[in-house]
Structures are given as C-alpha cells and as structure tokens.
C-alpha cells in the first residue's frame, strides 16, 4: 500500500523542534543561563529539583517589560536578531527564539521579571509574573514584588513526553552534566557569580573573577593559581599572512594553560575551546593543542588548556547544531597556527630566566657541594660566573629526602632534583667526549628507513646492504 506524503500536525512539529533544543536537564540550564548572560546579568542563581523535574534560574539582568513578557514564549520570538542578514553576524548566545517556546511544549513554564528603568529619572517599573500554555501564550498575569531581573521556572519537565522522560540517564549523571554546563559557561564569563542549589540546599558556588585563570582553581581543586599561565594576544588585521580579516571586533586569542611541571591530567578531559564566549567542539584545534604539548608532558599525560577565540561574527556559522556546540569556522588553519604559536609562547621561560648553560654549570657545582656530608672535602661556597653575570656566591644549605638540593643565592633559593641534574651532567659529558669506536664484528640492522640510513652515514657509520631489508 502506498502512503502519500502529508504535512505533520503543528503540535507534532513543535514537539520535534522542542526535542532538538531541550533534550536534558543540562540543556534547560544552558538555555536559560544563556538568556541571563545575554541580559548582562552579573549574578545567576540556579535551583534544581531533579526528582520533581523542576528548574529555576534567577538573574539580576536587565529584565523584561510586560509587553515583552507576553511574547517571550511565543514560537521564534527573540530580541537578538531582526532579519536574515543578522544570522551572519551573531553576537549573542541565544538568537533563534526556540528555547522558551520549547519549554512550553515539554514543561509548565512560568516567568517573573522586572525591567530596569531606561533612564535614572524614569519611574520605577513594576514586576510581573506570567504562566504560559503549551503554545507559548499567556494564561495568567499578575504583578509580583521582585528585584530587577528575571526568574524562569520550568516544572514537570518531560511530563507529557514519556519516551524522553524514560530515556533520561540516572539523576547523578544528569547532575554531572549540569555541573559541567555551568563550569563551561563560567569560564567564558568569569565576571559572573554563579550559585547552584539542589533541593533548596547549596550545591556549589563560583565567585566572579577578572579572567578564566582566576576561576579555574575553583573548578579544579588540585590546581593553584600559580600553576596556570595566561596569555592574551591581539591579532592585527593588517597581517596579510593571517587571513583573519573581518568586520566587527578585532580578533584576539586568550590562552590559559597549566604549566606542565605543575599540573596535568590522566585524561584529555580539560582541553577546552571557546568561540565568542561559548564552549564549542573544534576537533582540529583540540588536536593542535595536544600536539603542542606533546614534547612538554610525559607519556599518557594530558594538558590543562583553555583557548578562547574572539572572532569576527561573520566568520562563524552557528547553524550546524541545535545546541550551538558545533560550528563552521572560517580560516580554521590560520587559527590553528595562532593557537600553536600562543602555546609555544606561553610555555617559554621568562626573558629574565638564566640561559641553560648557566643552569647546567651551577647545578653541577651544587651537586658536588651537597656531597660534602658524605666525606668529600668540597667548599660549600661556590663562585659562579658567566659571560653576562659577575661572580656571585652560591651555597648548598640542605638536602631534602635524599632527593633535592636546596641552594642559597643572592637572587633567591634554588631547588634542584639531584638525580635528574646528575643525568644532565652525564649527558653533557657524553656530548663533549663521544667518539666512534670500530667494532670487531658488524651489527646487523633490519627494517631501516632511508632517512635512518642517511643519518647513520652522516655520523660516519659504514652502512652496507646485507640482504632484503637488512643492513650491516
């Protein structure tokens, strides 16, 4: 039997669209919190009641007038864009006008808001609370006494969509997703204070800071502020090689990295890429970050790294995914180069650091001084000098746990891991004194690449073919 093509009923269309935007508890928090951020809120309070399927998000943003409240939950209504041309220049977190209307399809929605006066001399605006039906139309309106800002309450989430409700993960998993969502929003908006409650009890807070570097130790408890380095780069649009020209704000890159010798992870779970104040998935840039740290971290260790790109809005297409987590970014290769250069710059020693040769010389002498307690007659006072530094005293004052040597110097205190330092001394001796010694019998090597054969020949080793994939 042939079934003809028919238009879907409008209520089915609304449910499908709602399911694309709101598919979890974390998605509700994300959409409502993004609206608060667009309203320039500096404090956001999120209250969760997961067993009851209820979420409340309160903010101190600009608020809404009664007229705006009446239209807020209607389908595809938004204050962020006006026409199709605006889709190519998205500057806000929300712009599609889908989130609140989707919530009316999946939950019972209620919004209370009070707007700020546009001018200081204007009359104080009253607050209003509106409940909406499943089409996003106001059902009840009543005045309410609240501070300027907005309170959105979504109750009985997925109550009328049993398939989605039954498919939700366990509550503990949902809460972890909510926590990660708030963390990601906070890192992109460090000037905001976040208070998250669960069943009317405090869950966690994130206090405002100036940068993501100041916020990250609140999220990763084992990371200290001194373990992180931040770098900000303004990217000149006059640079012809960058190909990053565009209208709007000047491109810039902000980087927060954990110093590899102080903090790293066992999994690549703290590599974040943000684009115009939103965490997104950009696998190409994430791979660039991993490659940039490959020589700085031990095997099976991964960096702590947050890259925030501020890109002209016309260079981003946000319409790749309903959650706006996947995007199309123009000039991606140029941005990858910028990220790699920024990480390399952030991991370099400060310009005031001493040259490596001076470190090696002083460390070697410190080791000898530290061994004086073992019967060696070595003066603990060491005179150090270099071409660029006058002789200064360096004194070994202690050995800690038979592993570290503590040295006193006029410019500060030196802490040296003596075993690694001794390996460096031996390595430099090998570099200075190595020589080729003739072997009594040849060594047979197999499966050498042509580049390896050439390298051996450059070192002066005689290499001759000795069969298929064999060399003598």
C-alpha positions as CSV (number, residue, x, y, z in Angstrom):
1,X,0.0,0.0,0.0
2,X,1.4,3.4,-1.0
3,X,1.3,6.1,1.7
4,X,1.1,9.6,0.4
5,X,3.2,12.5,1.8
6,X,1.4,14.6,4.3
7,X,2.1,17.6,6.4
8,X,2.6,16.9,10.0
9,X,0.2,18.4,12.6
10,X,1.5,21.6,14.1
11,X,1.7,20.0,17.6
12,X,4.0,17.2,16.3
13,X,6.2,19.8,14.6
14,X,6.5,21.7,17.9
15,X,7.4,18.6,19.8
16,X,10.1,17.6,17.3
17,X,11.6,21.1,17.4
18,X,11.4,21.2,21.2
19,X,13.2,17.8,21.4
20,X,16.1,19.1,19.3
21,X,16.7,22.1,21.6
22,X,15.7,20.7,25.0
23,X,16.8,17.1,25.4
24,X,18.1,17.0,29.1
25,X,18.2,18.8,32.4
26,X,21.5,20.3,31.4
27,X,20.0,21.7,28.2
28,X,17.4,23.5,30.2
29,X,20.1,25.1,32.4
30,X,22.2,26.0,29.4
31,X,19.4,27.8,27.5
32,X,18.1,29.7,30.5
33,X,21.5,30.7,31.7
34,X,22.5,31.9,28.2
35,X,19.4,34.1,28.2
36,X,20.6,35.5,31.6
37,X,24.0,36.2,30.2
38,X,22.6,38.0,27.2
39,X,20.7,40.2,29.7
40,X,24.1,41.2,31.1
41,X,23.5,39.5,34.5
42,X,26.4,39.5,36.9
43,X,24.7,37.0,39.3
44,X,22.9,33.9,38.3
45,X,21.2,31.5,40.8
46,X,20.2,28.1,39.6
47,X,17.9,25.9,41.7
48,X,17.4,22.2,40.7
49,X,14.8,19.7,41.8
50,X,15.7,16.7,39.7
51,X,13.2,14.3,41.2
52,X,10.4,16.7,40.5
53,X,11.7,17.7,37.1
54,X,11.9,21.4,38.1
55,X,14.5,24.0,37.3
56,X,14.5,27.7,38.4
57,X,17.0,30.2,37.1
58,X,17.1,33.7,38.6
59,X,19.3,36.6,37.5
60,X,19.9,40.3,38.1
61,X,19.9,41.2,34.4
62,X,18.1,43.9,32.5
63,X,14.7,42.2,32.9
64,X,11.6,42.4,30.7
65,X,8.6,44.7,30.4
66,X,5.1,43.3,30.5
67,X,4.8,43.5,26.7
68,X,8.0,41.6,26.2
69,X,6.9,39.0,28.8
70,X,3.7,38.4,26.9
71,X,5.7,37.5,23.7
72,X,8.7,35.8,25.4
73,X,7.5,32.2,24.9
74,X,5.8,32.5,21.5
75,X,7.5,30.5,18.8
76,X,10.6,32.1,17.2
77,X,10.4,35.3,19.1
78,X,13.7,36.9,20.1
79,X,15.2,40.3,20.8
80,X,18.6,39.3,19.4
81,X,18.1,39.4,15.7
82,X,15.7,41.1,13.3
83,X,16.3,39.6,9.8
84,X,18.2,37.0,7.8
85,X,21.2,39.3,7.5
86,X,21.6,39.2,11.3
87,X,22.1,35.4,11.1
88,X,25.5,36.1,9.5
89,X,26.6,38.4,12.4
90,X,25.5,36.6,15.6
91,X,26.9,38.4,18.7
92,X,24.6,36.9,21.4
93,X,24.4,33.5,23.0
94,X,20.7,33.0,22.1
95,X,19.2,34.1,18.8
96,X,16.8,31.5,17.5
97,X,13.8,32.2,19.8
98,X,13.3,28.5,20.4
99,X,14.3,27.8,24.0
100,X,11.4,29.3,25.9
101,X,8.8,28.1,23.4
102,X,10.3,24.6,23.5
103,X,10.0,24.6,27.3
104,X,6.2,25.3,27.0
105,X,6.0,22.1,24.9
106,X,7.9,20.0,27.4
107,X,7.1,21.6,30.8
108,X,5.0,24.0,32.7
109,X,6.6,27.4,32.2
110,X,6.4,30.5,34.4
111,X,8.4,33.7,34.1
112,X,8.6,36.6,36.6
113,X,10.5,39.7,35.5
114,X,11.1,43.3,36.3
115,X,12.9,45.6,34.0
116,X,15.3,48.4,34.9
117,X,14.3,52.0,34.0
118,X,15.9,53.1,30.8
119,X,16.8,56.4,32.4
120,X,17.6,57.2,36.1
121,X,14.8,59.7,36.2
122,X,12.2,57.3,34.8
123,X,9.5,55.8,37.0
124,X,10.3,52.5,38.8
125,X,8.9,49.6,36.7
126,X,6.6,47.1,38.4
127,X,7.3,43.3,38.3
128,X,5.1,40.9,36.5
129,X,4.6,37.1,36.6
130,X,3.1,35.2,33.6
131,X,2.2,31.5,33.2
132,X,2.1,30.1,29.6
133,X,0.2,27.4,27.8
134,X,1.7,24.8,25.5
135,X,1.6,27.2,22.6
136,X,3.6,29.8,24.5
137,X,0.6,32.1,25.0
138,X,0.0,33.8,28.4
139,X,-2.6,32.1,30.6
140,X,-2.4,34.2,33.8
141,X,-0.8,37.5,34.5
142,X,-0.2,39.0,38.0
143,X,2.0,41.7,39.5
144,X,4.8,40.5,41.7
145,X,7.3,42.1,44.0
146,X,10.8,41.2,42.9
147,X,14.2,42.9,42.4
148,X,15.1,43.9,38.9
149,X,15.9,40.8,36.8
150,X,14.2,37.6,35.7
151,X,13.1,34.4,37.3
152,X,12.2,31.5,35.0
153,X,10.7,28.3,36.4
154,X,10.2,25.2,34.4
155,X,8.2,22.5,36.2
156,X,7.1,18.9,35.3
157,X,9.9,18.6,32.7
158,X,9.1,15.9,30.1
159,X,5.9,15.0,32.0
160,X,3.9,14.9,28.7
161,X,6.7,13.1,26.8
162,X,7.1,9.7,28.4
163,X,9.6,8.4,25.9
164,X,12.1,11.2,26.6
165,X,11.4,11.0,30.4
166,X,12.1,7.3,30.5
167,X,15.2,7.6,28.4
168,X,16.9,10.1,30.7
169,X,20.1,8.9,32.4
170,X,20.3,8.5,36.2
171,X,19.9,11.6,38.2
172,X,23.6,11.6,39.3
173,X,24.7,11.6,35.7
174,X,22.3,14.4,34.9
175,X,23.7,16.5,37.7
176,X,27.2,15.9,36.5
177,X,26.1,17.2,33.1
178,X,24.6,20.3,34.7
179,X,27.8,20.9,36.7
180,X,29.9,20.7,33.5
181,X,27.5,23.1,31.7
182,X,27.8,25.7,34.4
183,X,31.6,25.3,34.6
184,X,31.9,25.9,30.8
185,X,29.6,29.0,30.9
186,X,31.5,30.4,33.9
187,X,34.9,30.0,32.2
188,X,33.6,32.0,29.2
189,X,32.0,34.7,31.5
190,X,34.3,34.9,34.6
191,X,32.8,38.2,35.7
192,X,29.6,36.4,36.7
193,X,28.9,34.9,40.1
194,X,27.2,31.5,40.0
195,X,25.2,29.9,42.8
196,X,23.8,26.5,42.2
197,X,21.3,24.8,44.6
198,X,19.9,21.3,44.7
199,X,16.6,20.7,46.5
200,X,17.0,24.0,48.3
201,X,20.5,23.2,49.6
202,X,23.7,24.8,48.4
203,X,25.5,22.6,45.9
204,X,28.4,24.7,44.7
205,X,29.3,28.3,44.0
206,X,31.7,30.0,41.6
207,X,32.7,33.5,42.5
208,X,33.4,36.2,39.9
209,X,36.9,37.0,38.8
210,X,38.6,39.0,36.1
211,X,39.8,36.1,33.9
212,X,39.3,32.4,33.4
213,X,42.7,31.8,35.1
214,X,41.2,33.1,38.4
215,X,38.1,30.9,38.0
216,X,39.8,27.6,37.1
217,X,41.2,26.9,40.6
218,X,37.6,27.0,41.9
219,X,36.7,24.2,39.5
220,X,39.8,22.1,39.6
221,X,40.5,21.9,43.3
222,X,44.0,20.5,43.0
223,X,45.1,23.4,40.7
224,X,46.6,26.5,42.3
225,X,46.7,30.0,40.7
226,X,50.4,29.8,40.4
227,X,50.1,26.6,38.3
228,X,48.5,28.5,35.5
229,X,49.8,30.9,32.9
230,X,47.6,33.3,30.9
231,X,48.4,34.9,27.6
232,X,46.3,37.4,25.6
233,X,47.1,38.2,22.0
234,X,45.5,40.9,19.9
235,X,45.6,39.7,16.3
236,X,46.3,42.5,13.9
237,X,44.0,42.6,10.9
238,X,46.8,44.2,8.8
239,X,48.8,41.0,8.9
240,X,48.3,39.7,5.4
241,X,49.5,36.2,6.3
242,X,46.9,35.6,8.9
243,X,43.9,35.9,6.6
244,X,41.7,36.7,9.6
245,X,40.3,40.0,8.4
246,X,36.7,40.7,9.1
247,X,34.3,43.4,10.3
248,X,33.4,43.9,13.9
249,X,35.6,43.4,16.9
250,X,39.3,42.9,16.4
251,X,40.2,39.2,16.5
252,X,42.1,38.1,19.7
253,X,43.1,34.9,21.4
254,X,43.1,34.3,25.1
255,X,45.0,31.3,26.4
256,X,45.1,29.7,29.9
257,X,47.5,26.8,30.3
258,X,48.6,24.6,33.2
259,X,52.4,24.6,33.5
260,X,53.3,21.0,32.5
261,X,55.6,20.5,35.5
262,X,52.8,21.5,38.0
263,X,49.5,20.3,36.7
264,X,48.4,17.8,34.1
265,X,45.6,15.2,33.7
266,X,45.4,11.4,33.1
267,X,42.7,12.0,30.5
268,X,42.2,14.7,27.9
269,X,39.2,16.0,29.8
270,X,40.3,19.6,30.4
271,X,41.0,20.8,26.9
272,X,38.5,23.5,26.1
273,X,38.0,25.6,23.0
274,X,35.7,28.6,23.3
275,X,34.4,30.8,20.5
276,X,33.0,34.2,21.1
277,X,32.0,33.4,24.8
278,X,30.8,29.8,24.2
279,X,32.5,26.5,24.6
280,X,32.4,24.6,21.2
281,X,33.6,21.4,19.7
282,X,36.5,22.1,17.3
283,X,38.4,18.8,17.0
284,X,41.1,20.4,14.7
285,X,42.1,23.0,17.3
286,X,41.9,20.4,20.1
287,X,44.3,18.2,18.2
288,X,46.6,21.2,17.7
289,X,46.6,21.7,21.5
290,X,47.6,18.1,22.1
291,X,50.3,18.3,19.5
292,X,51.7,21.5,21.0
293,X,52.1,19.8,24.5
294,X,53.5,16.5,23.2
295,X,57.1,17.4,24.0
296,X,56.2,19.1,27.3
297,X,54.3,16.2,29.0
298,X,55.2,12.7,30.0
299,X,53.5,9.8,28.1
300,X,49.9,9.3,28.9
301,X,49.5,12.7,30.5
302,X,47.4,15.5,29.0
303,X,47.3,19.2,29.5
304,X,45.0,21.7,31.2
305,X,44.4,24.2,28.5
306,X,41.6,26.7,27.7
307,X,41.7,28.5,24.4
308,X,39.2,31.3,23.8
309,X,39.0,32.8,20.3
310,X,37.3,36.1,19.7
311,X,36.4,36.0,16.0
312,X,34.5,38.5,13.8
313,X,30.9,37.2,13.9
314,X,30.7,36.9,10.1
315,X,33.4,34.2,10.1
316,X,31.2,31.8,12.2
317,X,28.2,29.8,11.1
318,X,26.3,28.7,14.3
319,X,23.6,26.8,12.4
320,X,25.4,23.4,12.4
321,X,23.8,22.0,15.6
322,X,20.7,23.0,17.6
323,X,22.8,23.3,20.8
324,X,25.2,25.6,19.0
325,X,28.1,23.4,20.2
326,X,29.3,22.6,16.7
327,X,30.1,25.4,14.3
328,X,31.7,26.1,11.0
329,X,34.7,28.4,11.5
330,X,36.3,30.2,8.5
331,X,40.1,30.4,8.2
332,X,40.4,27.4,10.5
333,X,44.0,26.6,9.5
334,X,45.1,30.2,10.3
335,X,43.6,29.9,13.8
336,X,45.3,26.6,14.3
337,X,48.7,28.2,13.6
338,X,47.8,31.1,16.0
339,X,46.9,28.6,18.8
340,X,50.1,26.6,18.3
341,X,52.3,29.8,18.4
342,X,50.5,31.0,21.5
343,X,51.0,27.8,23.4
344,X,54.7,27.8,22.4
345,X,55.0,31.4,23.7
346,X,53.2,30.6,27.0
347,X,55.5,27.6,27.7
348,X,58.7,29.5,27.2
349,X,60.8,30.7,30.1
350,X,60.6,34.3,31.0
351,X,63.0,36.7,29.4
352,X,64.7,37.2,32.8
353,X,65.5,33.5,33.1
354,X,69.1,32.4,33.0
355,X,70.5,30.6,30.0
356,X,70.5,26.8,30.0
357,X,74.3,26.6,30.0
358,X,74.4,28.7,33.2
359,X,71.9,26.4,34.9
360,X,73.9,23.3,34.0
361,X,77.1,24.7,35.3
362,X,75.6,25.8,38.6
363,X,73.7,22.6,39.1
364,X,76.8,20.5,38.6
365,X,78.7,22.5,41.2
366,X,75.7,22.4,43.6
367,X,75.7,18.6,43.4
368,X,79.4,18.4,44.4
369,X,78.8,20.8,47.3
370,X,75.9,18.7,48.6
371,X,78.1,15.6,48.7
372,X,80.4,17.2,51.3
373,X,78.5,15.5,54.1
374,X,79.4,12.1,52.5
375,X,83.1,12.6,53.2
376,X,84.0,14.8,50.3
377,X,86.1,17.8,51.1
378,X,84.3,20.4,49.0
379,X,83.8,24.0,50.0
380,X,80.1,24.8,50.2
381,X,80.7,28.3,49.0
382,X,80.7,28.2,45.2
383,X,81.7,31.0,42.9
384,X,79.6,31.2,39.8
385,X,80.2,33.3,36.8
386,X,79.3,33.6,33.2
387,X,79.9,36.0,30.3
388,X,76.9,38.1,31.2
389,X,77.0,37.7,35.0
390,X,79.6,38.7,37.6
391,X,80.8,36.1,40.1
392,X,78.2,35.6,42.8
393,X,78.2,33.2,45.8
394,X,76.0,30.1,45.6
395,X,75.8,27.9,48.7
396,X,74.3,24.4,49.2
397,X,72.5,24.6,52.5
398,X,70.4,21.4,52.7
399,X,69.4,18.1,51.2
400,X,65.8,17.1,51.3
401,X,64.6,13.5,51.3
402,X,67.9,12.4,49.7
403,X,66.5,13.8,46.5
404,X,66.5,17.6,46.4
405,X,69.4,20.0,47.0
406,X,68.5,23.4,48.4
407,X,70.8,26.2,47.3
408,X,71.0,29.8,48.6
409,X,71.8,32.5,46.1
410,X,71.5,36.4,46.4
411,X,68.7,36.3,43.8
412,X,66.6,33.6,45.6
413,X,66.5,30.0,46.5
414,X,67.3,27.1,44.1
415,X,65.7,23.7,44.5
416,X,67.3,21.0,42.3
417,X,66.3,17.4,41.8
418,X,69.8,15.9,42.1
419,X,69.2,12.7,40.2
420,X,67.8,14.4,37.1
421,X,70.6,17.1,37.4
422,X,73.2,14.3,37.6
423,X,71.8,12.7,34.4
424,X,72.1,16.1,32.7
425,X,75.7,16.3,33.7
426,X,76.4,12.8,32.4
427,X,74.6,13.7,29.2
428,X,76.7,16.8,28.6
429,X,79.9,14.8,29.3
430,X,78.8,12.3,26.6
431,X,78.1,15.1,24.2
432,X,81.6,16.5,24.8
433,X,83.6,13.2,24.7
434,X,81.8,10.8,22.5
435,X,83.6,9.1,19.6
436,X,83.1,6.3,17.2
437,X,84.9,3.0,18.1
438,X,85.4,0.3,15.5
439,X,83.5,-2.9,16.2
440,X,85.3,-6.3,16.0
441,X,82.2,-7.8,14.2
442,X,79.5,-5.9,12.3
443,X,76.0,-5.3,13.7
444,X,73.1,-6.4,11.5
445,X,70.1,-4.0,11.5
446,X,66.7,-4.6,9.8
447,X,63.8,-2.5,8.5
448,X,65.6,0.7,8.4
449,X,64.0,3.7,6.6
450,X,66.1,5.6,4.1
451,X,66.2,8.6,6.4
452,X,67.7,6.4,9.1
453,X,70.4,5.0,6.8
454,X,71.3,8.5,5.8
455,X,71.5,9.6,9.4
456,X,73.9,6.7,10.2
457,X,76.1,7.7,7.2
458,X,76.2,11.3,8.4
459,X,77.5,10.1,11.7
460,X,80.4,8.3,10.0
461,X,79.0,4.8,10.4
462,X,79.6,2.5,7.4
463,X,76.3,1.0,6.3
464,X,76.1,-1.7,3.6
465,X,73.1,-3.7,2.3
466,X,73.1,-7.3,3.8
467,X,70.1,-8.8,2.2
468,X,66.4,-7.9,1.9
469,X,65.6,-5.2,4.5
470,X,68.9,-5.9,6.2
471,X,71.9,-3.7,6.6
472,X,75.4,-4.3,8.0
